[in-house]
């Protein structure tokens, strides 16, 4: 199924990748790869990612700053859109580039060297994309994302363990 959206869509746990493309007028666009469908969005993947982060109460810059604070990664930083739903993504090149593709860490099945400077990603649903990024750089991004996930999950587990059960439930309305 192929749909065309003009506004950035909501990124969900079913989103496997935001792939950078160019339209017929050479304008940046995004192919959103989902488990069961793919569709085009009329802006760059990093703009789609920023919109997704804002939907969950932050921004792409805020998530990048958070990654730096958790594990010290400053360049091509992996981010979580929402750690509770397992949405961790990493950029293939600088997110400031309109050609930056974002990959969902949890959707990767396999990574293969395609040629001297190309990598093929095989997703859990069988979809395959080829990117102009070195195999070594791709493996590094996957490993950095795994390290970030591990450190952030440990922080979340620590909080859950050390908050008394009566304190872990917050009321959405103030108590009077």
C-alpha positions in Angstrom: 0.0 0.0 0.0 1.3 3.4 -0.9 -0.1 6.6 0.7 1.1 10.2 0.5 0.9 12.3 3.6 1.8 16.0 3.6 2.0 16.3 7.4 4.4 14.3 9.4 2.7 11.1 10.7 2.8 9.7 14.2 5.8 7.4 14.5 4.7 4.1 16.3 6.4 0.9 17.5 5.5 -0.5 14.0 7.8 2.1 12.3 10.9 0.4 11.0 12.7 3.3 9.2 12.4 6.8 7.9 14.2 6.6 4.6 15.6 9.8 3.0 14.5 10.3 -0.7 14.1 13.1 -3.2 11.0 13.8 -5.1 10.8 14.7 -8.9 11.6 18.4 -8.0 14.6 17.3 -5.9 12.8 18.3 -2.7 13.6 16.2 0.5 10.9 13.6 1.3 10.7 10.6 3.5 9.6 7.0 2.8 8.1 5.7 6.1 8.5 2.0 6.3 6.0 0.3 8.7 5.6 -3.4 9.4 2.7 -3.7 7.0 2.9 -0.6 4.7 5.0 2.2 3.4 4.1 5.7 2.5 5.7 9.0 1.5 5.9 12.2 3.6 6.7 15.6 2.0 9.6 16.5 4.4 13.0 15.2 5.5 13.3 12.2 7.9 14.7 14.4 10.6 11.7 16.7 10.4 9.4 13.7 10.8 11.6 12.6 13.7 11.3 16.0 15.4 7.5 15.9 15.0 7.4 12.4 16.6 9.6 13.6 19.5 7.3 16.6 20.0 4.3 14.3 20.0 5.8 12.6 23.1 6.7 15.8 24.8 10.2 16.7 23.7 12.0 17.6 20.5 14.7 15.9 18.4 17.3 18.3 19.9 16.0 17.5 23.4 16.3 13.8 22.8 19.8 14.2 21.4 20.7 16.2 24.6 19.3 13.5 26.7 21.4 10.8 24.9 24.5 12.9 25.5 23.6 13.2 29.2 22.9 9.4 29.6 25.9 8.0 27.7 28.1 10.8 26.3 27.3 10.3 22.6 27.4 13.7 20.9 27.5 13.0 17.1 24.9 10.9 15.2 23.3 10.3 18.6 20.7 7.5 18.8 17.5 8.7 20.5 14.4 7.3 22.1 11.1 8.7 21.0 9.5 6.8 23.8 11.4 4.3 25.9 8.3 2.7 27.4 7.2 1.5 24.0 10.7 0.6 22.8 11.0 3.2 20.1 14.8 3.7 19.7 16.1 5.1 16.5 19.5 6.0 15.1 20.6 8.3 12.3 22.7 7.0 9.4 24.5 10.3 8.9 24.3 13.7 10.5 20.6 14.5 11.3 21.1 18.0 10.0 21.4 16.5 6.5 18.2 16.1 4.5 19.7 12.8 3.4 19.8 11.3 6.9 17.8 8.1 7.2 16.6 7.0 10.7 16.5 3.3 11.5 14.4 1.7 14.3 16.9 -0.4 16.4 14.3 -3.1 17.4 13.3 -3.8 13.7 16.7 -4.9 12.5 17.0 -8.6 11.6 20.4 -8.5 9.8 23.0 -6.1 8.4 25.1 -7.1 5.4 28.0 -5.4 3.6 26.7 -4.7 0.1 29.7 -3.3 -1.7 32.8 -1.2 -0.8 30.6 1.6 0.6 27.1 0.2 1.0 25.1 -1.6 3.6 21.9 -3.6 3.3 19.5 -3.8 6.2 17.1 -6.6 6.4 14.2 -5.9 8.7 12.2 -8.4 10.8 9.3 -8.2 8.4 11.5 -9.1 5.4 11.8 -5.6 3.9 15.3 -4.7 2.7 16.9 -1.3 2.2 20.3 -0.5 0.8 22.1 2.6 2.1 25.2 4.5 1.1 26.8 4.1 4.5 29.8 1.9 5.3 29.2 -1.4 7.0 31.5 -0.4 9.9 29.6 2.8 10.5 26.3 1.0 10.5 27.5 -1.6 13.0 28.9 1.2 15.2 25.5 3.0 15.1 23.7 -0.3 16.1 26.1 -0.9 18.9 25.9 2.7 20.2 22.1 2.4 20.2 22.3 -0.8 22.1 24.5 0.8 24.7 22.2 3.8 25.0 19.1 1.5 25.4 20.9 -0.5 28.1 21.9 2.6 30.1 18.5 4.3 29.8 16.7 1.1 30.7 18.8 0.7 33.8 17.9 4.2 34.9 14.2 3.4 34.4 14.5 0.1 36.3 16.3 1.9 39.1 13.5 4.4 39.4 10.8 1.8 39.3 12.5 -0.3 42.0 13.1 2.7 44.3 9.7 4.3 44.1 7.2 2.9 46.6 4.2 1.4 44.9 1.9 4.1 46.4 4.1 6.8 44.9 4.3 5.2 41.5 0.7 6.0 40.6 0.3 9.7 39.9 -3.1 11.2 39.7 -3.9 13.3 36.6 -5.9 15.8 38.7 -4.6 17.6 41.7 -5.7 16.4 45.1 -7.6 19.0 47.1 
